[in-house]
Amino acid sequence: MWVRSEYAGELAVLSAWLCALLPWSVSYASQGGLRLYRIHFLYLFFQFIPGVDFGQYDTPYLLVHRAPGFPDNASVAFGYQLWILAATVFTVALALSAVYYVYDERLEAESPVDPVRLMGALLILSAVPLTASTYLLLTGFAGITVPIGILFMYLLGGLLLVVERT
């Protein structure tokens, strides 16, 4: 297969950390000489318009619940709720990766569930609501959006689910 069985645990831990560091989507729009950059991480939202003051949003980074449009319209609010759900599921994956990193042999020997497959399932379970959230949050967005982190979550999660374990 793609990964040797003896390296599957390391891949599971690194997959979670990589997905935590990658933005799940990056967006760019340009209109009337203004450029807008939006970067969605699992726990933060960056929005940057070069040369424009953010007003009440004094910093270009916000926690999810403070992002513009969070309470405004029902589909956008549901998109942010899906984002929070995905971040919650992914927090479990990060906790599993930390435990797996420290107690890898013990966890593989004593756990009733294969931790590699569990990590793959958690990555997929995080990617599904993020996909729906991307659709809901960026339906009316007049720009280009690339779901970088979501693609990696599907790819790495699927790879972890099908890895041959001995």
Disulfide bonds with the S-S distance in Angstrom:
none
